[in-house]
Amino acid sequence: MMIQRALLAGVGFAALSTAAFAQSSAPSTDEISALRAQVQALSARLEQLEAQSRAQASAAPAAAGVPAPTAAVAPRPAAQAASAHSPVDWATGVPELRSPDGSFTFKPRIRVTADLSNTFGSDFDSRNLTTTELRGLRLGAQGKIAGGFTYWIEGDIADNAISVANAFMAYSTKWAGRDLELSMGQRLNDRGVEGGTPEDMVPFLERSLMVSTIGPERGAYGVGVSSKLTGSVWHASLSVTGDAISGGTTNDSVTVMGRTHWSPLKTDDGFLHLGGWGFVEDLTPNASVAARSLVVTSRGNDNLRLSGGAYADPKGSKGLGLELGGVHRSGWLMAEGGRRVLETASRDYDQDAYSISAGFFITGEKPPLSPRTGTWSRPKVLNPLGADGYGALEIVGRYDTADYSDNPAGGEADTWLLGVNWYPTNNTRISTHWSVWSIDSPTGTYVGDDSGNTVTVRVQTAF
């Protein structure tokens, strides 16, 4: 059929060329009329052949039992089909690279946090500081490997020092219909709601005094093995770890830690949160445990700290924490508290702390507390900043306190905090928090009972 069309087109072209040549030679009226008649006949024949070709194309699929294509059902464009298997996904704001079959992925992780802080009202002039600080510059990557494996590694630049945060490899599978994850390496402790949440996702600029007090001596990270079993409204975890990544010149302490939480009474409007956790640690024999220096309200003011006191000849410690709270529509409430007992050769020392916190999204977002993991995530902004949106606005408040007075060298502290968090987008945050604090220190540079105010403004972006 294509050959016939070509021949007819060629004949028509030749006829027109002949007509043009004849016209240039002043042909007669009869010759011109004859040529026009030939062209019209060829055109009619061409239309007839095209109609036959369309009829044959429609009849072929019907004979084979396949419905003929129509204008309403068009074949999928090749570009659209290829996009479903795109090797790069920008959905989260950073490029996630994927293998063609999706079994391998690689995504960078970036966090930049900057603070401006002002402390005033202290009886000690050296505590009344205005400071700026790059609170954290965290760079890393995460992804998955064929076979159910994932990896996560991050380095943090903060307080003029470089450290390793999360650095682990995990294997995920199903066990009894639940999600089971086994990991090896260094990762954040699963220790309460605030303690088990990454810093950039906690609703406050610093974790509470409760988190700093009721924890192992090694801090928030430890190298070892951990497991986590997660259901629809609960989870349970267990870990055995040594110290955080170190130079390897001394023996590590050993910590066994477990946590579980349950979110009963879950409805479309919210849920109730119940949880508990605990740990036991065997400390490496040392001459003493150095006095803890806990952040009271702002990490930018190192003169505003709570000292836990020093402890000679420590043997180990154990801690227990409880969680009670919940979410209702755009509001949330959480209470966490516990006790740590530090064991030494001479006697045991009690360390107590608790916090009560709450928040409310004025713009209608749901609080991002997960009923599955019992930790915070980033809020899903309903109307991101742009032509038709102004972001999400959250009001938060917290009271927290810590008591080390069982040790004659230990102090006490508490803070009342009120703050506003503005989330222009899912990955950005601007916060202003005001704290009224009180510290009673029996020893050190700032002896006695002192109180004051601290206002901190933070700008953060995290991917």
C-alpha positions in Angstrom: 0.0 0.0 0.0 2.9 2.4 0.8 4.3 1.7 -2.7 1.0 2.5 -4.3 0.8 5.8 -2.4 4.3 6.7 -3.5 3.6 5.9 -7.1 0.4 7.9 -7.2 2.1 10.8 -5.5 5.0 10.6 -8.0 2.5 10.6 -10.9 0.7 13.5 -9.5 3.9 15.4 -9.0 4.9 14.7 -12.5 1.6 15.8 -13.8 1.8 19.1 -12.0 5.4 19.6 -13.2 4.2 18.9 -16.7 1.4 21.4 -16.2 3.8 24.0 -15.0 6.2 23.4 -17.9 3.3 23.5 -20.4 2.1 26.8 -18.9 5.5 28.3 -19.4 5.2 27.3 -23.0 1.8 29.0 -23.4 -0.2 25.8 -23.8 -3.7 25.8 -25.2 -6.9 25.8 -23.1 -7.7 22.2 -24.0 -4.4 20.9 -22.8 -4.8 22.7 -19.4 -8.3 21.2 -19.0 -7.0 17.7 -19.7 -4.2 18.0 -17.2 -6.6 19.2 -14.5 -8.8 16.3 -15.1 -5.9 13.9 -14.7 -4.8 15.4 -11.4 -8.4 15.2 -10.0 -8.7 11.6 -11.0 -5.4 10.7 -9.3 -6.4 12.5 -6.1 -9.7 10.7 -5.9 -7.9 7.3 -6.4 -5.5 8.2 -3.6 -8.3 8.9 -1.2 -10.0 5.6 -2.1 -6.8 3.6 -1.4 -6.3 5.3 2.0 -9.9 4.5 3.0 -9.3 0.8 2.1 -6.0 0.8 4.1 -7.8 2.1 7.3 -10.5 -0.5 6.9 -8.0 -3.4 6.6 -6.1 -2.1 9.7 -9.3 -2.1 11.8 -10.3 -5.6 10.6 -7.0 -7.3 11.5 -7.2 -6.9 15.3 -10.9 -7.9 15.3 -10.1 -11.1 13.5 -7.5 -12.0 16.1 -9.9 -11.3 19.0 -8.3 -8.0 20.0 -10.4 -4.8 20.1 -9.3 -2.1 17.7 -7.7 0.9 19.2 -9.8 4.0 19.6 -9.1 7.7 20.3 -10.1 7.3 23.9 -7.6 4.5 24.6 -4.2 5.7 23.5 -1.0 3.7 23.9 1.1 4.8 26.9 3.8 7.3 25.9 7.3 5.9 26.1 8.5 8.8 28.2 5.8 8.2 30.8 6.6 4.5 31.0 10.2 5.2 31.5 9.5 7.7 34.4 8.0 4.9 36.5 11.5 3.4 36.6 13.5 6.6 36.8 17.0 6.1 38.3 16.7 9.4 40.3 13.8 10.3 42.7 13.6 13.9 44.0 10.4 13.4 46.1 12.1 14.1 49.4 14.1 17.1 48.2 17.4 15.4 47.7 18.3 12.9 44.9 17.8 9.3 45.7 19.6 7.1 43.2 18.0 3.7 42.3 19.1 0.7 40.3 16.8 -0.3 37.4 15.2 -3.1 39.5 15.0 -0.9 42.7 17.1 -3.3 44.8 19.9 -0.8 45.4 19.4 2.9 46.5 21.6 5.7 47.7 20.3 9.0 49.2 22.4 11.7 50.8 21.5 13.2 54.2 22.0 16.8 55.1 21.2 18.9 58.2 22.2 22.5 58.9 21.2 24.1 62.2 22.2 27.6 63.4 21.2 29.2 66.7 21.1 32.7 68.2 20.8 32.7 71.9 20.5 35.4 74.6 20.6 34.8 78.4 19.7 37.5 80.9 18.7 37.9 84.5 21.4 35.7 86.1 23.1 36.7 89.3 26.4 35.9 87.5 27.4 38.3 84.8 29.4 35.6 82.9 26.2 33.7 82.4 24.4 36.6 80.8 25.7 35.9 77.3 24.6 36.5 73.7 26.0 33.8 71.4 25.7 32.5 67.9 26.4 28.8 67.1 26.4 26.4 64.3 24.5 23.9 66.3 25.1 21.1 63.9 26.3 20.4 60.4 25.5 16.8 59.6 26.4 15.0 56.4 25.8 11.4 55.5 24.0 8.9 53.4 21.5 6.1 53.6 20.2 3.4 51.3 19.3 -0.2 50.8 21.1 -3.2 49.3 19.6 -6.2 47.6 18.6 -9.0 50.1 16.8 -6.8 52.7 19.8 -4.9 53.9 20.0 -1.1 54.6 22.8 1.2 55.7 23.1 4.6 57.4 26.2 6.7 58.1 26.4 10.3 59.4 29.2 12.6 60.5 28.4 15.7 62.6 30.4 18.9 62.9 29.3 20.7 66.1 31.0 22.6 69.0 34.1 22.9 66.9 34.5 19.1 66.8 33.8 16.3 64.3 32.1 13.1 65.5 30.3 10.1 64.1 26.6 9.8 64.8 24.6 6.9 63.2 26.9 4.4 61.4 25.2 1.0 61.1 24.0 -1.7 58.8 20.6 -3.4 59.3 18.7 -6.4 58.0 14.9 -6.2 57.7 12.5 -9.1 57.4 9.1 -10.4 58.6 8.6 -12.4 61.8 5.2 -13.6 62.9 3.7 -11.1 60.5 5.6 -8.2 62.1 8.5 -6.1 60.9 11.8 -7.3 62.4 15.0 -5.2 62.1 18.4 -6.4 63.2 21.3 -4.0 63.1 25.0 -3.8 63.8 27.1 -0.7 64.4 26.5 2.6 66.1 23.0 4.1 66.3 20.9 6.3 68.5 19.6 4.8 71.7 15.9 3.8 71.7 15.3 5.5 75.0 12.0 7.2 75.4 10.1 9.5 73.1 12.5 12.4 73.1 15.6 10.2 73.7 14.8 7.9 70.8 14.1 10.7 68.3 16.8 12.4 66.1 17.5 16.0 67.3 16.2 17.7 64.2 12.7 16.1 64.7 12.2 16.8 68.5 9.7 19.6 68.9 12.2 21.4 71.2 15.6 22.9 70.5 17.3 20.7 73.1 16.3 17.4 74.6 15.0 17.6 78.2 16.9 17.2 81.4 15.2 13.9 81.8 16.8 12.5 78.7 20.2 13.7 79.8 19.9 12.3 83.3 18.3 8.9 82.8 20.8 7.3 80.5 24.0 5.3 80.4 27.3 6.9 81.1 28.5 6.5 77.5 25.7 8.8 76.2 23.2 8.6 73.4 25.2 6.3 71.1 26.9 3.0 71.4 28.5 0.4 69.1 26.9 -3.1 69.2 23.9 -5.0 68.1 20.2 -4.1 68.4 16.9 -5.5 67.4 13.4 -4.0 66.9 10.1 -5.7 66.4 7.3 -3.4 65.2 3.5 -3.9 64.9 0.7 -1.6 63.9 0.4 0.2 67.2 3.4 -1.0 69.2 7.1 -1.9 69.1 9.8 -3.5 71.3 13.5 -3.2 71.1 16.6 -4.7 72.7 20.3 -3.8 72.3 23.6 -4.8 73.6 26.3 -2.2 73.1 29.7 -1.0 74.2 30.9 2.6 74.2 30.5 5.0 71.3 33.2 5.0 68.6 36.5 5.7 70.4 40.2 5.4 70.1 40.4 1.8 71.4 42.9 2.4 74.3 40.6 1.2 77.1 38.0 -1.4 77.8 34.5 -0.6 76.8 31.6 -0.5 79.2 28.7 -2.9 78.3 25.1 -1.7 78.3 21.9 -3.8 77.8 18.9 -1.7 77.0 15.3 -2.4 76.1 12.2 -0.4 75.4 8.5 -1.1 74.5 5.5 1.0 73.8 1.9 0.5 73.0 -0.7 2.9 71.5 -4.1 1.6 72.5 -7.4 3.4 71.9 -6.3 4.5 68.4 -9.0 6.4 66.4 -9.0 8.8 63.5 -8.7 11.6 66.0 -5.6 10.3 67.8 -4.3 7.7 70.2 -3.1 7.0 73.7 0.7 6.3 74.2 2.0 4.1 77.0 5.7 3.1 77.2 8.6 2.0 79.3 12.3 1.4 79.0 15.3 0.4 81.1 19.0 -0.4 81.0 21.8 -2.0 82.9 25.4 -1.0 82.4 28.7 -2.5 83.6 31.2 0.3 83.9 34.9 -0.1 83.2 36.9 0.3 86.4 38.1 3.9 86.6 39.3 6.2 89.3 36.1 8.2 89.0 33.2 9.1 86.8 33.6 12.7 85.7 30.9 15.1 86.7 28.2 15.4 84.0 27.6 18.8 82.6 24.1 18.9 81.3 22.5 21.5 79.0 19.9 23.4 80.9 18.3 25.4 78.1 20.8 26.4 75.3 23.9 24.6 74.2 25.3 27.9 73.0 25.9 29.0 76.6 28.4 26.7 78.2 28.3 28.6 81.5 24.6 27.6 81.9 25.0 23.9 82.8 24.0 21.5 85.6 26.7 19.5 87.3 25.9 16.0 88.4 29.0 15.7 90.6 31.9 13.2 90.4 31.6 9.6 91.7 34.6 7.6 92.9 35.2 3.9 92.0 32.0 3.3 90.0 30.8 -0.2 89.3 27.8 0.2 87.1 24.4 1.8 86.9 20.8 0.9 86.0 17.9 3.1 84.9 14.2 2.9 84.4 11.9 5.3 82.5 8.1 5.6 81.9 6.1 7.3 79.2 2.5 8.5 79.2 0.8 10.7 76.7 -1.2 10.9 73.5 -2.4 12.8 70.5 -5.8 14.3 69.9 -6.4 16.0 66.5 -3.9 18.8 66.3 -2.7 18.6 69.9 -0.4 16.4 71.9 0.7 15.8 75.5 3.6 13.7 76.9 5.0 13.0 80.3 8.3 11.1 80.8 10.2 10.4 83.9 12.6 8.0 85.6 15.4 7.2 87.9 19.0 6.2 87.5 21.0 4.5 90.2 24.7 4.8 90.0 26.6 2.0 91.9 29.9 2.7 93.4 32.2 0.8 95.9 31.0 3.0 98.8 27.3 3.4 98.1 24.6 3.8 95.5 23.4 7.3 94.3 19.9 8.1 93.0 19.4 10.5 90.1 15.9 11.6 89.4 14.3 13.5 86.5 11.1 14.0 84.6 9.4 16.3 82.0 5.9 17.2 81.0 5.5 18.7 77.5 2.6 19.6 75.1 2.0 21.2 71.8 -0.7 22.3 69.4 -0.7 23.0 65.6 -2.6 26.2 65.0 -2.7 25.4 61.2 -4.4 22.1 61.6 -1.5 19.6 61.1 -1.5 16.3 62.9 1.3 15.9 65.5 4.0 13.7 63.9 4.2 11.2 66.8 4.2 7.7 65.4 1.9 5.1 67.0 4.1 2.4 65.4 7.6 3.5 66.6 6.7 5.8 69.6 9.1 8.6 68.3 8.7 11.9 66.6 9.1 12.6 62.8 8.8 15.7 60.8 5.3 17.2 60.4 3.5 17.0 57.1 2.8 20.6 56.3 -0.7 21.1 54.8 0.0 24.3 53.0 3.8 24.8 52.4 5.1 28.4 52.0 4.3 29.7 48.5 1.6 31.4 46.5 -1.2 29.9 48.4 0.4 28.7 51.7 2.1 29.9 54.8 3.5 26.7 56.3 2.7 25.1 59.6 2.6 26.8 63.0 3.0 25.0 66.3 2.9 26.2 69.9 4.9 24.1 72.4 5.6 24.1 76.1 7.6 22.0 78.5 8.6 21.7 82.2 11.6 19.6 83.0 13.6 19.0 86.1 16.7 17.0 87.3 17.9 16.2 90.8 21.4 15.0 91.6 21.3 16.1 95.2 21.7 12.6 96.5 25.4 13.3 95.8 26.6 16.1 98.0 28.5 17.5 94.9 25.5 17.3 92.6 23.1 20.0 91.8 19.4 20.5 90.8 17.8 22.4 87.9 14.4 23.0 86.3 13.1 25.0 83.4 9.8 26.3 82.1 9.7 26.7 78.3 7.3 28.3 75.9 8.1 28.2 72.1 6.8 28.7 68.6 7.8 26.4 65.7 7.2 27.6 62.2 7.6 25.0 59.4 7.6 26.8 56.0 8.0 23.4 54.3 8.5 19.8 55.4 12.2 20.2 55.5 12.7 23.7 57.0 12.0 25.0 60.5 12.4 28.4 62.3 11.8 28.4 66.0 11.8 30.9 68.9 11.9 29.4 72.4 11.9 31.3 75.7 13.0 29.5 78.9 12.8 30.5 82.5 15.4 28.4 84.4 16.7 27.8 87.9 20.0 26.1 88.9 21.2 25.2 92.4 24.9 24.2 92.4 26.7 23.3 95.6 30.1 23.3 94.0 31.9 24.7 91.0 32.3 28.1 89.5 28.7 29.2 90.0 27.9 28.2 93.6 24.4 28.7 95.0 20.9 29.1 93.7 20.6 31.1 90.4 17.8 31.8 88.0 17.3 33.7 84.7 15.9 33.7 81.2 17.1 32.4 77.9 15.7 33.2 74.4 16.9 31.1 71.5 16.1 31.5 67.8 16.9 28.6 65.5 17.0 28.2 61.7 17.2 24.6 60.4 17.0 22.7 57.2 17.2 18.9 57.1 16.9 16.3 54.4 
